[in-house]
Amino acid sequence: MDHSRAPLLDALGEYQRLDRYGFTPPGHRQSRGVDERVAAIIGADAFRADVLAAPGIDDRLSRGGYLARAEELMADAVGADQTFFATCGSSLSVKAAMMAVAGGNENGLLVARDSHKSIVAGLIFSGVLPRWITPRWDAERHLSHPPSPEQVRQAWEKYPEAAGALIVSPSPYGTCADIAGIARVCHERGKPLIVDEAWGAHLPFHPDLPTWAMDVGADICVVSVHKMGAGFEQSSVFHVQGDLVDPVRLRHCVDLLMTTSPNVLIYSALDGWRRQMVERGHDLLDAALRTARRTRTELNGIPGIQVMEDELLGAEASHDLDRLQVLLMSPGPAPPDTTRRTGCAGTGSSIWG
Ligand SMILES: Cc1ncc(COP(=O)(O)O)c(C=O)c1O
């Protein structure tokens, strides 16, 4: 596929070039109605790019096929069968994935206990029964590690009729699950694996980063591009592969949950980010990994600071680590009831600085 193209971005550029007037929302009319004090801070250009009725960019962005082509390019860039763009962040995407896999299934869904609030909210609103998978808990450092394949197997033995499994990897600390092993355990039972890869947008684009979910057999993965990529806040994509998840049902779940006014800025930036990553992602990530290595070394040289790495990995810890996330440990002040306490701080870095 021709990855130098960015169909949504190009359509938006053409709309701006033609200087069309939109008679539909958004009500600011490509910035004309915006208070100058707002424009002075946010920038009138942002409002000029916030359009609904650009040719072919209607409220479902489907007329003209721009969205479909942008999604096909994204799928091709990362090697997924199919990709969907979504606004409202992975908070929405993960709910749609849960409902596509387990909605209406009274046997529930295996869910890792270390899940994000959006997953818990998804359970509450969908009524899907959680069948908890216990993650590994590091009591000394006060953090959890993603569950192992063995822990997922044990959960399946307890709840063999569950509709599928959902795990989070990488965690916000950059710690990663053995997704290949977990996918194998699920597929032995013909069940799909959903991976909440909100923190893994960059993973497909550099071999020195942890393997990403689609490469090792996950059926759906949900990615927040705004976290580790250059998307606007709320930009999220789903990737789907294989035949254990019905993509039409997934599309309907997304459609019903999502806004009917998706933001063109978010979608166009996603489109442009995919082009950037295909063309330059490897070099950008190379530079980011070098910066992270240097940062880790220099921080380790500061008395009282320890950058965690080896202690996060192993049979009783995580399978892999995204080293762009720099997690620090420093001895804190001794609380009254103990002699020593450790505290952790993460400096989530992205390739953008
Ligand atoms: C593991 C995990 N999943 C899902 C989400 C939700 O992502 P978003 O902020 O894109 O809605 C987050 C957000 O921090 C997260 O950390």
The ligand as an SDF file (V2000), in Angstrom:
LIG
                    3D

 16 16  0  0  0  0  0  0  0  0999 V2000
   -3.9970    0.3860   30.8880 C   0  0  0  0  0  0  0  0  0  0  0  0
   -4.9290    1.4510   30.3980 C   0  0  0  0  0  0  0  0  0  0  0  0
   -5.9950    1.1020   29.6720 N   0  0  0  0  0  0  0  0  0  0  0  0
   -6.8590    2.0120   29.1920 C   0  0  0  0  0  0  0  0  0  0  0  0
   -6.6790    3.3550   29.4400 C   0  0  0  0  0  0  0  0  0  0  0  0
   -7.6530    4.3440   28.8970 C   0  0  0  0  0  0  0  0  0  0  0  0
   -7.0750    5.0330   27.8380 O   0  0  0  0  0  0  0  0  0  0  0  0
   -7.5670    6.4670   27.3450 P   0  0  0  0  0  0  0  0  0  0  0  0
   -6.9420    7.4800   28.2420 O   0  0  0  0  0  0  0  0  0  0  0  0
   -7.0650    6.5230   25.9370 O   0  0  0  0  0  0  0  0  0  0  0  0
   -9.0440    6.4940   27.4190 O   0  0  0  0  0  0  0  0  0  0  0  0
   -5.5640    3.7710   30.1990 C   0  0  0  0  0  0  0  0  0  0  0  0
   -5.3400    5.1930   30.4830 C   0  0  0  0  0  0  0  0  0  0  0  0
   -4.4610    5.5990   31.1860 O   0  0  0  0  0  0  0  0  0  0  0  0
   -4.6710    2.7930   30.6970 C   0  0  0  0  0  0  0  0  0  0  0  0
   -3.6070    3.1270   31.4390 O   0  0  0  0  0  0  0  0  0  0  0  0
  1  2  1  0
  2  3  1  0
  2 15  2  0
  3  4  2  0
  4  5  1  0
  5  6  1  0
  5 12  2  0
  6  7  1  0
  7  8  1  0
  8  9  2  0
  8 10  1  0
  8 11  1  0
 12 13  1  0
 12 15  1  0
 13 14  2  0
 15 16  1  0
M  END
$$$$
